[in-house]
Amino acid sequence: MTVDLLLGLQWGDEGKGKIVDVLTSKYDIIARFQGGPNAGHTLEFDGIKHVLRTIPSGIFHKNSINIIGNGVVIDPVVFQKELEGLEKFNMDLKSKLLISRKAHLILPTHRLLDAASEASKGKAKIGSTLKGIGPTYMDKTGRNGIRVGDIELTDFKERYRNLADKHEAMIAFYDIDLQYNLKEMEDEFFAAVEVLKTLKFIDSEEYLNNALKEGKSILAEGAQGSLLDIDFGTYPFVTSSNTTAAGACTGLGIAPNRVKEVFGIFKAYTTRVGSGPFPTELFDETGQTIARVGNEFGSVTGRARRCGWLDLVALKYAVQVNGVTELYMMKGDVLSGFDTLKVCTGYNYKGQIINHLPYNIEEENVTPVYVEKKGWKADLTGMTKYEELPVEMKEYVEFIESEVGVPIRIVSVGPDRTQTIVK
């Protein structure tokens, strides 16, 4: 069998959790391949809203195995709380949830380093979620990190102490007054590690490749979005991992030739959390309306998301980098009620019209070029078939398809798993 990928194509928050939940019944294994608890995947069904931060979004389906891959970074404290939130559902997590030994651990001092680093930057801050993600990936690439498999070693606490002491020395270099009680944080951390040890650790690359040999189907679930990729995103306002399709291979140990379909998820408009360039951002009443109707607040941080029109230049770029084969459009219902919609089809880049994403998209270099599309008034949230959608919305969908060159297979018209129209 092969592996299908599910990726966000914008700056995150596209609605990946809902779509993984919708697709899970078709797959034997759901595997997270990068990111950490800074990303929240929201699922809504049976009138209940669930936010998953580290655990794959297939956990609510009783027949699927869920794997946290080697490319993920895990905060045991956050993870414990996530497990506690699932207790009321009486799941057999010990058989359904498997963790790669090669996944790295977020230590309490990683969170402190994150806070110290961001505070020291002042106005130049990058908008970190302060979850310790960046410092953990820095230790990974610096070959200092502690991994899940280290928990099983007799010298785990010694390894922990050596790294934590190094972090405290680094924190002291920052000229800021950072108040913390490390003893308290460590007590919580080691208690959470004991909970982590009750789950099954695996050599995930061996497990997944054996599963492929046995004919099992795998859906690789990405976190955040392609425009936050450490290499291909709007650097330095990016995350610390590869959020694009290539990250699935390195984050799971799967060869590129095993990847078949690449499902790309995008919103019918564009949002961004934190700092960084955003060419189509709206600062008027329209932007405020999209934010209110779309409930655009981070599922983990609670931070308000910046909102703007759909940017097809950025979307085409993400489709190209990832080799997307199918598109899924989310939150089409949020745009109901506008007389006119704008779509960015190009940039005025330093006086020249271009239709590709340049090296720098800061506002002093880039002005979006828009086309206008007729809006629609209908309430989409109760619609179940593509034929029921307003003509204007179908024209909007078909315009995006023609511009990007990839078919839109799913149109989401609400947060519940049932509010999903297959085209």
C-alpha positions as CSV (number, residue, x, y, z in Angstrom):
1,M,0.0,0.0,0.0
2,T,0.9,3.7,-0.2
3,V,0.7,6.7,2.1
4,D,-1.6,9.7,1.7
5,L,-0.7,13.1,3.1
6,L,-3.0,15.7,4.6
7,L,-1.4,19.2,4.8
8,G,-2.4,22.8,5.5
9,L,-1.6,25.2,2.6
10,Q,-1.8,28.5,4.3
11,W,-0.4,29.9,7.7
12,G,-2.1,27.1,9.7
13,D,-5.6,26.9,11.2
14,E,-7.0,25.6,8.0
15,G,-9.2,22.9,9.6
16,K,-7.0,19.8,9.2
17,G,-8.4,18.2,12.3
18,K,-11.9,18.1,11.0
19,I,-10.8,16.6,7.7
20,V,-8.6,13.9,9.2
21,D,-11.6,13.0,11.4
22,V,-13.8,12.8,8.2
23,L,-11.2,10.7,6.3
24,T,-10.1,8.4,9.1
25,S,-12.6,5.6,8.4
26,K,-10.7,5.0,5.1
27,Y,-7.4,4.4,6.8
28,D,-5.9,1.8,9.2
29,I,-3.2,4.2,10.6
30,I,-3.2,8.0,11.3
31,A,0.3,9.3,11.9
32,R,1.4,12.8,13.0
33,F,4.8,13.7,11.4
34,Q,5.9,17.1,12.8
35,G,5.1,19.9,15.1
36,G,4.2,20.0,18.8
37,P,1.6,21.3,21.2
38,N,1.7,24.8,19.7
39,A,-0.8,23.5,17.1
40,G,-4.3,22.6,18.0
41,H,-6.5,20.4,15.7
42,T,-10.2,21.0,16.4
43,L,-12.8,18.3,15.8
44,E,-16.5,18.8,16.3
45,F,-19.2,16.1,16.3
46,D,-22.3,15.1,18.4
47,G,-22.4,18.7,19.6
48,I,-19.0,18.4,21.4
49,K,-15.9,20.4,20.4
50,H,-12.5,18.6,20.9
51,V,-9.0,20.2,20.6
52,L,-6.1,17.8,20.1
53,R,-2.6,19.2,20.4
54,T,-0.2,16.2,20.0
55,I,-2.5,13.2,19.6
56,P,-3.5,12.4,15.9
57,S,-7.0,13.4,14.9
58,G,-8.0,9.8,14.2
59,I,-8.2,9.0,17.9
60,F,-12.0,9.1,18.0
61,H,-12.3,6.3,15.5
62,K,-12.2,2.9,17.3
63,N,-10.6,1.0,14.4
64,S,-7.7,3.3,13.7
65,I,-4.2,3.1,15.1
66,N,-2.7,6.6,15.9
67,I,1.0,7.2,15.8
68,I,3.1,10.1,17.0
69,G,6.0,10.1,14.6
70,N,9.7,10.8,15.1
71,G,9.3,14.3,13.7
72,V,7.0,15.4,16.5
73,V,8.2,17.1,19.7
74,I,6.2,16.1,22.9
75,D,5.7,18.0,26.1
76,P,4.8,15.3,28.6
77,V,2.9,17.8,30.8
78,V,0.6,18.9,28.0
79,F,0.3,15.4,26.7
80,Q,-0.9,14.1,30.1
81,K,-3.6,16.8,30.2
82,E,-4.6,15.8,26.7
83,L,-4.9,12.1,27.8
84,E,-7.0,13.2,30.8
85,G,-9.3,15.0,28.5
86,L,-10.0,11.7,26.6
87,E,-10.6,9.6,29.7
88,K,-14.4,10.2,29.7
89,F,-14.6,8.5,26.2
90,N,-13.4,5.2,27.6
91,M,-10.9,4.6,24.8
92,D,-8.3,1.9,24.8
93,L,-5.4,4.3,24.4
94,K,-2.8,1.7,25.2
95,S,-3.5,-0.2,22.0
96,K,-4.7,2.8,19.9
97,L,-2.0,5.3,20.5
98,L,1.7,4.5,19.8
99,I,4.7,6.9,20.2
100,S,8.0,6.9,18.3
101,R,11.1,6.4,20.4
102,K,12.8,9.0,18.2
103,A,10.3,11.8,19.0
104,H,12.0,14.5,21.0
105,L,10.9,15.7,24.5
106,I,10.1,19.3,25.4
107,L,11.7,20.0,28.8
108,P,10.5,22.7,31.3
109,T,13.7,24.6,30.5
110,H,12.8,24.6,26.8
111,R,9.7,26.6,27.6
112,L,11.8,29.0,29.8
113,L,14.3,29.4,27.0
114,D,11.5,30.2,24.6
115,A,10.1,32.9,26.9
116,A,13.5,34.4,27.5
117,S,14.4,34.5,23.8
118,E,11.1,36.0,22.7
119,A,11.1,38.6,25.5
120,S,14.7,39.7,24.6
121,K,13.7,40.5,21.0
122,G,11.3,43.3,21.9
123,K,9.6,44.6,18.7
124,A,11.4,42.1,16.6
125,K,9.6,39.1,18.2
126,I,8.5,36.4,15.8
127,G,5.2,35.6,17.6
128,S,6.3,32.3,19.3
129,T,3.6,30.4,21.2
130,L,6.1,30.0,24.0
131,K,5.5,26.3,24.2
132,G,9.3,25.4,23.9
133,I,9.0,24.1,20.4
134,G,11.8,26.2,18.8
135,P,14.4,25.5,21.5
136,T,13.5,21.7,21.4
137,Y,14.1,21.6,17.6
138,M,17.3,23.6,18.1
139,D,18.5,20.9,20.5
140,K,17.5,18.3,18.1
141,T,19.6,19.8,15.2
142,G,22.4,20.6,17.7
143,R,22.5,17.0,18.7
144,N,21.7,17.7,22.4
145,G,18.1,16.7,22.5
146,I,16.4,14.1,24.7
147,R,14.1,11.6,23.0
148,V,11.2,9.4,24.1
149,G,13.5,6.4,23.9
150,D,15.8,7.9,26.4
151,I,13.1,7.5,29.1
152,E,13.8,3.8,28.9
153,L,17.5,4.2,29.7
154,T,18.9,3.9,33.2
155,D,20.7,7.3,32.9
156,F,17.6,9.2,31.8
157,K,17.6,11.6,34.8
158,E,21.3,12.3,34.4
159,R,20.8,13.1,30.7
160,Y,17.9,15.4,31.8
161,R,19.9,17.2,34.4
162,N,22.9,17.8,32.1
163,L,20.6,19.4,29.5
164,A,18.5,21.4,32.0
165,D,21.7,22.8,33.6
166,K,22.9,23.9,30.2
167,H,19.6,25.6,29.5
168,E,19.7,27.5,32.8
169,A,23.1,28.8,32.0
170,M,21.8,30.0,28.6
171,I,18.8,31.7,30.2
172,A,21.2,33.7,32.4
173,F,22.7,35.2,29.3
174,Y,19.5,37.0,28.5
175,D,19.2,40.4,30.0
176,I,15.7,40.0,31.3
177,D,14.0,39.3,34.6
178,L,12.5,35.9,34.1
179,Q,10.8,34.6,37.3
180,Y,10.3,30.8,37.6
181,N,10.3,27.9,40.0
182,L,12.1,25.1,38.2
183,K,11.6,22.6,41.0
184,E,7.9,22.9,40.7
185,M,8.0,22.6,36.9
186,E,10.3,19.5,37.2
187,D,8.0,17.8,39.6
188,E,5.2,18.2,37.2
189,F,7.4,17.1,34.3
190,F,8.6,13.8,35.9
191,A,5.1,12.9,37.0
192,A,3.9,13.3,33.4
193,V,6.8,11.2,32.2
194,E,5.5,8.4,34.3
195,V,2.2,8.7,32.6
196,L,3.9,8.7,29.2
197,K,5.6,5.4,30.1
198,T,2.2,3.7,30.4
199,L,1.8,4.0,26.6
200,K,3.6,1.9,24.0
201,F,6.8,3.2,22.5
202,I,7.7,1.9,19.1
203,D,10.5,2.1,16.5
204,S,8.0,3.9,14.2
205,E,9.9,3.7,10.9
206,E,10.0,-0.1,11.2
207,Y,6.4,-0.3,12.3
208,L,5.1,1.9,9.5
209,N,7.1,0.2,6.8
210,N,6.0,-3.2,8.0
211,A,2.4,-1.9,8.0
212,L,2.9,-1.0,4.3
213,K,4.2,-4.4,3.5
214,E,1.1,-5.9,5.1
215,G,-1.2,-3.8,2.9
216,K,-2.3,-1.3,5.6
217,S,-3.4,2.2,4.6
218,I,-1.7,5.2,6.2
219,L,-2.8,8.9,6.4
220,A,0.0,11.2,7.4
221,E,-1.3,14.3,9.3
222,G,0.6,17.5,9.3
223,A,0.4,20.4,11.7
224,Q,0.4,24.1,11.1
225,G,0.6,25.2,7.4
226,S,3.0,25.2,4.4
227,L,3.6,29.0,4.7
228,L,5.1,28.3,8.1
229,D,7.6,25.8,6.8
230,I,11.1,26.4,8.2
231,D,12.5,26.3,4.6
232,F,9.7,27.4,2.4
233,G,7.6,29.6,4.7
234,T,7.7,33.4,5.3
235,Y,11.0,33.2,7.2
236,P,11.8,34.1,10.0
237,F,8.1,34.2,10.9
238,V,7.8,30.4,10.6
239,T,7.7,27.4,12.8
240,S,10.7,25.1,13.5
241,S,9.9,22.1,11.4
242,N,9.1,21.1,7.8
243,T,5.3,21.4,7.4
244,T,5.4,20.5,3.7
245,A,5.1,17.1,2.1
246,A,8.8,16.4,2.4
247,G,8.4,16.6,6.2
248,A,6.2,13.5,6.2
249,C,9.1,11.4,4.8
250,T,11.6,12.6,7.4
251,G,9.0,12.8,10.2
252,L,7.9,9.2,9.8
253,G,10.7,7.4,8.0
254,I,8.7,6.7,4.8
255,A,10.3,6.8,1.4
256,P,9.0,9.5,-1.1
257,N,8.0,6.8,-3.6
258,R,5.5,5.5,-1.1
259,V,3.5,8.7,-1.1
260,K,0.4,8.7,-3.4
261,E,-2.2,11.3,-2.8
262,V,-1.5,14.8,-1.2
263,F,-4.6,16.4,0.2
264,G,-4.2,20.2,0.6
265,I,-6.5,22.1,2.9
266,F,-7.2,25.8,2.6
267,K,-9.7,28.3,3.9
268,A,-12.0,30.2,1.5
269,Y,-10.2,33.3,2.8
270,T,-6.8,33.7,4.5
271,T,-5.8,34.0,8.2
272,R,-2.6,34.3,10.1
273,V,-1.7,34.3,13.8
274,G,1.2,36.3,15.3
275,S,3.8,38.3,13.4
276,G,4.8,38.2,9.8
277,P,3.9,39.5,6.3
278,F,0.3,39.1,5.1
279,P,-0.4,40.8,1.7
280,T,-4.2,40.4,1.7
281,E,-4.8,41.3,5.3
282,L,-7.9,43.3,5.9
283,F,-8.0,46.1,8.5
284,D,-11.6,47.2,8.0
285,E,-15.1,46.1,8.9
286,T,-14.9,43.2,6.4
287,G,-11.9,41.7,8.1
288,Q,-13.7,42.1,11.5
289,T,-16.8,40.4,10.1
290,I,-14.8,37.4,8.8
291,A,-13.1,37.1,12.1
292,R,-16.3,37.2,14.1
293,V,-18.3,34.8,11.8
294,G,-15.4,32.5,11.4
295,N,-14.6,32.5,15.1
296,E,-11.0,33.2,14.3
297,F,-9.3,32.6,17.6
298,G,-6.5,30.1,18.1
299,S,-7.7,26.7,19.5
300,V,-4.6,26.5,21.8
301,T,-3.4,30.1,22.3
302,G,-6.7,31.9,22.1
303,R,-5.0,34.6,20.1
304,A,-7.1,36.5,17.6
305,R,-6.3,35.6,14.0
306,R,-5.6,38.2,11.4
307,C,-8.0,37.9,8.4
308,G,-7.8,38.7,4.7
309,W,-9.0,37.8,1.2
310,L,-7.9,34.5,-0.4
311,D,-4.4,34.8,-1.8
312,L,-4.0,32.5,-4.9
313,V,-0.4,33.5,-5.4
314,A,0.5,31.9,-2.0
315,L,-2.0,29.0,-2.5
316,K,-0.4,28.1,-5.9
317,Y,3.0,28.2,-4.3
318,A,2.0,25.8,-1.6
319,V,0.3,23.5,-4.1
320,Q,3.5,23.4,-6.2
321,V,5.9,22.8,-3.3
322,N,3.7,20.0,-1.9
323,G,2.6,18.3,-5.2
324,V,-1.0,18.6,-4.1
325,T,-3.4,16.2,-5.9
326,E,-6.7,17.3,-4.3
327,L,-7.9,20.5,-2.6
328,Y,-10.3,20.8,0.3
329,M,-11.9,24.2,0.9
330,M,-12.9,25.1,4.4
331,K,-15.2,27.7,5.9
332,G,-17.0,28.6,2.7
333,D,-20.0,29.4,4.9
334,V,-18.1,32.2,6.5
335,L,-18.1,34.2,3.3
336,S,-22.0,34.2,3.0
337,G,-23.5,37.6,3.1
338,F,-20.9,39.7,1.2
339,D,-22.0,41.4,-2.0
340,T,-18.5,41.2,-3.5
341,L,-15.5,39.0,-2.7
342,K,-12.0,39.8,-3.7
343,V,-9.4,37.2,-4.7
344,C,-5.7,38.0,-5.0
345,T,-4.4,36.7,-8.4
346,G,-1.0,38.5,-8.5
347,Y,1.3,40.9,-6.8
348,N,2.6,44.3,-7.8
349,Y,6.2,43.5,-6.7
350,K,8.4,46.6,-6.8
351,G,6.4,48.0,-9.7
352,Q,6.2,44.8,-11.7
353,I,3.1,42.4,-11.8
354,I,4.1,38.9,-10.9
355,N,2.1,35.7,-10.1
356,H,4.6,33.8,-8.1
357,L,5.7,34.1,-4.4
358,P,8.9,36.2,-4.3
359,Y,11.7,36.0,-1.7
360,N,10.2,38.9,0.3
361,I,6.5,39.7,0.6
362,E,6.7,42.5,3.2
363,E,4.2,45.3,2.5
364,E,6.9,47.7,1.3
365,N,7.6,45.3,-1.6
366,V,4.3,43.7,-2.4
367,T,0.8,45.0,-3.2
368,P,-1.9,42.5,-4.0
369,V,-3.7,42.5,-7.4
370,Y,-7.3,41.6,-7.0
371,V,-10.2,40.3,-9.1
372,E,-13.7,40.7,-7.8
373,K,-16.2,37.9,-7.6
374,K,-19.9,38.1,-6.9
375,G,-20.9,37.0,-3.4
376,W,-23.8,35.0,-2.1
377,K,-26.4,35.4,0.6
378,A,-27.5,31.9,1.3
379,D,-27.0,30.0,4.6
380,L,-24.8,27.0,3.6
381,T,-24.6,25.3,6.9
382,G,-27.5,22.9,6.3
383,M,-26.6,22.0,2.7
384,T,-25.4,18.5,2.0
385,K,-24.9,18.4,-1.8
386,Y,-22.7,20.4,-4.1
387,E,-25.7,21.0,-6.4
388,E,-27.5,22.9,-3.5
389,L,-24.8,25.5,-3.2
390,P,-25.5,29.0,-4.6
391,V,-24.4,29.5,-8.2
392,E,-22.0,32.3,-7.1
393,M,-20.3,30.0,-4.7
394,K,-19.9,27.3,-7.3
395,E,-18.4,29.9,-9.6
396,Y,-16.0,30.9,-6.8
397,V,-14.9,27.3,-6.3
398,E,-14.5,26.7,-10.1
399,F,-12.5,29.9,-10.4
400,I,-10.0,28.7,-7.8
401,E,-9.7,25.3,-9.5
402,S,-9.0,26.9,-12.8
403,E,-6.4,29.3,-11.4
404,V,-4.6,26.7,-9.2
405,G,-5.0,23.7,-11.6
406,V,-6.0,21.2,-9.0
407,P,-9.6,20.0,-8.3
408,I,-11.5,20.9,-5.1
409,R,-13.0,17.7,-3.9
410,I,-14.4,18.8,-0.5
411,V,-16.2,22.0,0.4
412,S,-16.8,22.4,4.2
413,V,-19.9,24.4,5.2
414,G,-19.6,24.2,9.0
415,P,-17.5,22.9,11.9
416,D,-19.3,19.6,12.4
417,R,-18.0,16.5,10.6
418,T,-21.5,16.2,9.0
419,Q,-21.1,19.6,7.4
420,T,-18.8,18.3,4.7
421,I,-19.8,18.3,1.0
422,V,-18.0,16.0,-1.3
423,K,-17.8,17.4,-4.9
